[in-house]
Amino acid sequence: MEPKSITSCIRCSVHSLQLCVLGGIKSAAISNCIPKAREIVKKLRTPKYACWLKRKNLKYAIIDIETRWNSMYNMLYRLLELKEFCLSHEETNSDLHLKNCEWESIQSVVS
């Protein structure tokens, strides 16, 4: 009698980590903020805003890529770097507005 194998396949560890992180993000309170943050980043990447960022010597906004396991972190981190720009322009450009609790949620994920 031969013992049965405990595992039938071995996954890539990076892929497994990505699945765990994405699963955790989907169930966390931040899951509501990520689509809003992504929309703001898309706006910041338009030529109008990119030109403003360049004039103020600020970095270009980064959009996340689903197949890159750390790109969401990079997007949120860069958005936090651009927070002051967004806050200073949100009165005239409502498409850059996030609530304080949403900024705090993004900060907690990045931390």
C-alpha positions as CSV (number, residue, x, y, z in Angstrom):
1,M,0.0,0.0,0.0
2,E,1.5,3.3,-1.1
3,P,0.9,6.5,0.8
4,K,-1.0,9.2,-1.0
5,S,0.7,12.5,-1.7
6,I,-0.2,15.4,0.5
7,T,0.1,17.9,-2.2
8,S,-0.9,17.5,-5.8
9,C,0.8,20.6,-7.1
10,I,3.2,23.3,-5.9
11,R,2.4,26.9,-6.8
12,C,4.8,29.7,-7.3
13,S,5.4,31.4,-4.0
14,V,5.1,34.9,-5.5
15,H,1.7,34.0,-7.0
16,S,0.5,32.6,-3.7
17,L,1.6,35.7,-1.9
18,Q,-0.2,37.8,-4.5
19,L,-3.4,35.8,-4.0
20,C,-3.2,36.2,-0.2
21,V,-2.7,40.0,-0.4
22,L,-5.5,40.5,-2.9
23,G,-7.8,38.3,-0.8
24,G,-7.0,40.3,2.2
25,I,-7.5,43.6,0.4
26,K,-10.9,42.5,-0.9
27,S,-12.1,41.7,2.6
28,A,-10.6,44.8,4.2
29,A,-12.2,48.3,4.7
30,I,-9.8,49.6,2.1
31,S,-11.6,47.8,-0.7
32,N,-14.0,50.7,-1.1
33,C,-11.2,53.2,-1.4
34,I,-9.1,51.5,-4.0
35,P,-11.4,52.1,-6.9
36,K,-11.7,55.8,-5.9
37,A,-7.9,56.1,-5.6
38,R,-7.5,54.4,-9.0
39,E,-9.9,57.0,-10.6
40,I,-7.9,59.9,-9.1
41,V,-4.7,58.4,-10.3
42,K,-6.2,58.1,-13.8
43,K,-7.1,61.7,-13.7
44,L,-3.6,62.7,-12.5
45,R,-2.2,60.9,-15.5
46,T,-4.1,62.9,-18.0
47,P,-2.0,65.5,-19.9
48,K,-3.7,68.4,-18.0
49,Y,-2.7,67.2,-14.6
50,A,0.6,65.7,-15.7
51,C,1.6,69.1,-16.9
52,W,0.7,70.7,-13.6
53,L,2.6,68.0,-11.7
54,K,5.7,68.6,-13.9
55,R,5.5,72.4,-13.4
56,K,5.5,71.9,-9.6
57,N,8.4,69.4,-9.8
58,L,6.2,66.5,-8.5
59,K,6.4,62.9,-9.5
60,Y,4.2,61.3,-12.1
61,A,1.2,59.3,-10.8
62,I,1.6,55.5,-11.1
63,I,-1.4,53.3,-12.1
64,D,-1.5,49.7,-10.8
65,I,-1.3,46.7,-13.0
66,E,-3.3,43.6,-11.9
67,T,-0.6,41.2,-12.9
68,R,2.1,43.0,-10.9
69,W,1.8,42.0,-7.3
70,N,3.3,45.2,-5.8
71,S,1.8,47.7,-8.2
72,M,-1.2,48.6,-6.0
73,Y,1.2,49.5,-3.2
74,N,3.3,51.6,-5.6
75,M,0.1,53.4,-6.8
76,L,-1.1,54.1,-3.3
77,Y,2.3,55.2,-2.1
78,R,2.7,57.7,-5.0
79,L,-0.9,58.9,-4.5
80,L,0.1,59.7,-0.8
81,E,3.1,61.7,-2.1
82,L,0.7,63.7,-4.3
83,K,-1.9,64.2,-1.5
84,E,-1.0,67.8,-0.9
85,F,-1.4,68.5,-4.7
86,C,-4.9,66.8,-4.6
87,L,-6.0,68.7,-1.5
88,S,-4.9,72.0,-2.9
89,H,-6.8,71.4,-6.2
90,E,-9.9,69.5,-5.0
91,E,-12.0,72.7,-4.5
92,T,-11.7,73.6,-8.2
93,N,-11.4,70.0,-9.5
94,S,-13.8,67.8,-7.6
95,D,-12.4,64.7,-9.5
96,L,-9.4,64.8,-7.1
97,H,-11.4,64.7,-3.9
98,L,-11.1,61.9,-1.3
99,K,-12.6,62.0,2.2
100,N,-10.2,62.2,5.1
101,C,-11.1,58.7,6.2
102,E,-10.2,57.4,2.7
103,W,-6.8,59.1,2.9
104,E,-6.3,57.6,6.3
105,S,-7.3,54.1,5.0
106,I,-4.8,54.5,2.2
107,Q,-2.1,55.6,4.6
108,S,-2.8,52.6,6.9
109,V,-2.4,50.2,3.9
110,V,0.8,51.7,2.8
111,S,2.2,51.7,6.4
